[in-house]
Amino acid sequence: MSALRKIAGSIRMNEQHPLNITEANVSVVKKLEEPTFNAGHRHSVAQSALNATYFPDLPITEAAFCDWIASAMVGQAIVYHEGMLLRDRTSDVSDLNPKDRNRLHAVARRAWIACELGLVHLFSQKISEGRYRYLAMRSSTHLTPPEIRSRLKTATPTNHAN
């Protein structure tokens, strides 16, 4: 029995005029589909990423980033940093205090690990001169959220360039 049929008996416009719901007279809301991308159209990929992008109010932590990866749907994206990532992670030139710089380094490192595990695709978008938006877009995987969290916790980057 469909969920629509289960609740149809309990939905009322008012007590005198019950709402008669049948499959014939109900317009079904189209299910949101996972975005599909054409590899030859970079602009459409970037635009699709921005349409389903989460912009956190506060700088994201490594734990929150891992939770987002485990719970995000394919095609959804998160902004994990705005600025100049390399400069902001370097103690000699960064305007960030050591605590924020360490937080950013942990998030960027975890983003790289997630990319190596095939859990996200990493993008950058130029906002202005010397300022970029760094995004992680959730990719398809057969892993469950607990398996994703476990792999993210235990994995180390294979390339120490970051």
N, C-alpha and C positions, 0 to 999 in steps of 0.2 A: 504494500500500500504506500502510495507516495506521501511525502510530508504535506503536500498541499491538501490531499484528501483527509489526512488526519486532523488538520486544523480547521478545515472548511466548516465543520459543524459548530465550532465555537466562535466564529467570526460573525458579528452582528453589526449592522449599521445603526439600528436602534431596536428596541424590544418589539415594536409592531411590524417592522419590515426586515425579516432576516435576509442576509446577503446570500444569494444562491450562487455558489461557485461550482462550476463544472469545467471539465477540461475543454469543452467546446467554446466557452465564453471567457476564458481567462487568457490574457496575453502574458506569455511567459517572459520573464526578464532574461535576457541573453546572458549566459554564463561568461564570466571574464576568462578569456583564454590567455595562455602564456604567450608572451610576445615572440614572434619569429623574426629573425634577422637575415638579411641578405648580405653576405660577407662583402659583396662588391659595392655596397652603399654605406660608406662610413658615416655620412651625415645622418642617415636614418637610424643607425645604431646609436649614435650620440644623442639624437633627439629622443629616441625611445627610452634611453637611460634617464634622461632628465624628466620625462613624463612620470616615471615611477621611482623617483629619487627621494630618499629620506634625508632631510637636513636637520641634524640634531641641534637643539637649542644651546647645549653646552658642549665643550670639547669631549669627544667620545673616549672612553677608557678601553683598555684591552679586553676586559671581561665583557663589557657591553657590546663591543665589536664582535666578539666570538658568539655571543648570544644572538646578535642580529643575523650573523651568517647561518647559524643553525635554524633559525625560524623564518628567514626570508624566503619568498617565493622566487622561482626562476625569473630573471629579468628585472627584479627589483634592485635598486642601487642605494648606496649610502655614501654621503660625503664624509670622509674620515679626516680630511684636513683642507684648509684653505690657507694659501700663502705660497711659500717656496720651500718645498719639503726638505731638500738637501740643506739649504741655508738654515732653516729652522731647527734642524737636527744637529747642527754643528755648533759646539760650545763657543768657538772663537767669534762667530759672526751672528749668532741667533739673538733675537730680542726677547726670547722666552726665558723665564726663570728655570733653574735646573729641574725642578719638580715637573713643570709642564713639558720641558724638553725630553725628560725621561719617559713621560706618559706618551708623547708623540712618537718617540723612538720605538716604544713597545707596540703601539698600534701599527705603525708602518711595517715593522718586522713581522707582526702577525698577519698583516695584509699580504705581504710577500709569501709567507708560508701558505696561507690559504690559496693563493694563486698557484703555487707549486703543487698543492694537493688537488687542484682542479675545481675548487669550490667557488672561486670568484674570478672575474676578469678585472684587471686594473686599468683605469683610464685617468687621464688628466685633461682638464679643460682650461684654456687660457681665459682669465677674467679681465686682466689688464696687464700692463707692462710689469713683469716681475711678480705677478700674482696668479696662482693657479688653483683650481678646485680639483682635489684628488678623490676619485670615486672607486668604489668596489661594487661590481655588479654580480649578483648571485648567478651561478651557472648550474646546469643540471647535474645531478648526481643520484646514485642509487642508495646513498647512505641515509640513515635516519638521523634526526636531530641529536640524540645521545651519542651516536657514533661520530658525528661531525665534531661535537664538543670534545670528545675523547681524543680524536686525531689532532685537533687544533692545540690541545693542551700538551701533547707529547711530542709533536713534530718540531724539528729544528730546520732552519733553512739549509738547502744544499749549496747555495751560492752565497758566500759571505760578502758579496759586493754591497749589500744594503747595510 
